[in-house]
Amino acid sequence: MKLQLLPEPDLQFGSGGVHVDIRAGLVAHGAFDRGASNVPTPIGVGLIGTTATIDKVRDWIESCRNGVPSREAKLKELRPPFPGMRADVFGTSLAISDAATRTISRHELQAALAGPQAMDRVVELFLDHARDLAGRGHLNVLVLAPPVEVFALGDARPPPPDGPLDEAQEAAPLPYVPNFHDTFKARALDLAAPSQLLRPDTYAGGTTRERGGRRPTLQDPATRAWNFHTALYYKAGGVPWRLVKHSAALSTCYVGASFFKSVEGDRLATSVAQVFNERGEGLILQGGNATIDRRDLTPHLSADDAYKLLANGLGAYRREHRTMPARVLVHKTSYFNAEEIEGCRRAAKEERVEVLDLVSVRRAGARLLRAAVPAVVRGTTLTFDERSGIIYLKGTVPYFRTYPGMYVPRALEFTRDDGETSAVDLARELLDLSKLNFNNTQFDSGDPVTVRAARRVGDILKHVSAEKSVQSRFRYFT
């Protein structure tokens, strides 16, 4: 076994500038593709909500136009001011016209909320307006601002356990309750523009629901502005940052595979989110139905379904890049059995992929204890051998000079079930891929984007029939 601390990975921004922090890098160097033809100027925004929510959202966006100051006196790196979407940062702006706004009356909303099947009626009410706006060529993103009653439809949860939760309890799966976000996203996959849902606590502060209770909003005003505007830049077609591409590294296609049950619970299927390269743009594929292995109670694919999954993924890669990667890395949330390894090897061999790494990832049962008050440092890695180990993707962040989490951090365990890349290099990639979440500008995500994206996609695909073709861009699912 070997214990080591991996350095925080650099990210690349505009003009080739690099920085470990997302927000500092954007301010210092601008977005990675700032000024490129794929970034609309301005970003046309369609807005849907009630009279009250529309007024508040428009006022909030206008208040952010020239920046939002930080309220932080000590940890300024953790909560920096938002500079606005100025020319040297994002190189664009947000445009919301009266013609691009759709107001849902209080009478319409109350009628939809009344009685059984309220979720379906409310989703269709918002979707009708979204369809109307999405067809307008000058609109790049749709922003939905439902009132709190709409989000409350999916907020019902069992009461939390007595006492504080550790991270393991906080991350434990809850009984599934259909919610507005996932249901709307599933039905909006065929729209011409991606959507962004805004909760009232994002633009108005206040409180938000968590595990059946309520707590004050954790994010400060500047951080909320950072996250919202960066997400809209990405959804409009931009790439805010990317991983640093090392000249000696093989061109790699990153694939994340997770499993989900249909809403009815009668189908266990695979969701796949591909992160094609260091730019972090994902394409979504639906995998075949899975079965539970009675020996370990984890889901698996047949050899043929594993082959089809990877073959379809590599085909999508070829169509996107007109070439094939030298290496494919697949992260899966259950271990790879012999059939899955055989199927993936067959697909890689047909496409002449030189290196195939099949890696299973899960929350670790083991913990590392530090003889100090702060939590274990992010990037702390314990490799058990050449193929397995654990890594902390959350923990004390030296750049922030604090541990920014609420719960005792838990490590991610990984095992290379097939392939040749060393355990420490696999750990470095997990750390790299934890910084490709374009919805969150605080870079210490607890999961690599491969796994996070596949799980997020599964939450939405469970509302979609297996026969329906879906939008392939990940920005439609976030």
Steps between C-alpha positions, in 0.01 A plus 500: 500500500612856432360823641553824307348842439428576136533868400191696402467478118529812289219606268543681170319824422514762226825579316658186644494630857492244782386507863393245761187701586205546262392848603850645533590347163195651331577846641871481413475343154136496390294202389683237295312576177415864571427681175468180295226465240324229703427749780199722418529873566278576677357178640128505423302390805136395508333539841194309626335548839228679690474879514672505839785263414568661161528845657736373770719307254531795263586732790759250628665453159512876454659539847772252394578678173780712646614240751415383851735585787621237742385504860803295606762678709741208561457214252503716189622219273200287599241774444636753250287779348319431173633735229198489270505364146743766390708492182825377657331215694216347296502736204122503472186603687146382571208641300142457624232682304129533575430296185712215643305491828200278569285561807293226664199646678423419861168352390670264250753389757248439778281296267798285401607451862157387617418130537678183391757491214603855588861438395400401147270799458753751631779358282276520192403857589865612502584279202233666281669836549848348461406348163380837380822677600745225400406532136628857486843494338642789703445328836788286627383397849161478671487604866208363702409673825218301664372620839578304814171305483617328181827383649313387812327234287821298500641606835309250713753296693495280810608683818877512551662280769573650840838664536746628239562310175843393384579509127411134454150557642464821300592319177279199570226454240154623598172337400427628151242778477428649155613861491438790264860535384547141381149463359520825303851426371389156378210645301704793369776290342362564152498880535735704283655678802628372836336619821612628837269470801524768769387440856377805691786478749748547211381847405329603824710335774301370796474131575498176310370150574735219598398149607158600624617804697604853414834674531636842404641527149865400521635687200574870525360741234823521299534121480140462385567756225821321397327163469194627312684709241770238440233233450319720244828562315550122474140425402513766229788310338809633677786314671596699811813295578661169416752257638860569411600273215842348558703448183620152601153372596296280268183649354233359729125452482348499849180303551281480811246221544238482772167322551148619568156353550199618303242698695277192504789294637462230234815577302866526605690678227838658434565869448825605336651846499804549283750773565673502167820679592654763722234754393241313708219494244294188553278300269228282649428141401244257631634155581320169513305347787705369790451214743590465865773248580365292787850443635580864574163670435653745250376573144678366193465482122524199275806472274294608198349801679843606627632472144213706359541763771866565428469450122220760485706734714805471278280550195370825651859604574597439137207708372588785735878509447548317168769292662535240774670536840815308581357415840156444654436524875166370628384581854216278622316501831517121537796274436561360149429128484647261242216550251522879512878490457465268201238722334698822554822340375324387185370850426841660565679245283267560205577873516874438551511683833851455639422523873177408679465560874188371676476652848229449761441782750299511823492676835779357714431309820844590639590844634830674556539689827716811522674608818378857459178696535428560128360218292720280282647705214333468159722287275616271782544158338570155640585243233461139613686354200548577130130474423301639795485764769299784653511875439340796676332728247352704784700620797709793617596710196834680548407766242182584693688472833211305648278196470191639324271204571246435776556128561790268567640436150497149361748361250427350160623144450608387154612172346641441154313184401676489164771705331853617562501854646649519849288566808664836570439621143136389526474699824644808328235471230223475758631823654515664156148392406356633827564852362278474190166591654389812312205553737725561801796737504629365833732231371500244784229272366470165675467299177670487161280649228475159333316349796314814597372553146391138455305509827346836413397371161346192661280717723348650185499195272290308752214721381566416132378185325770268372377544141524879492810656345647771723702816458866402509658812652563494873417870533133403450507280812653737757 
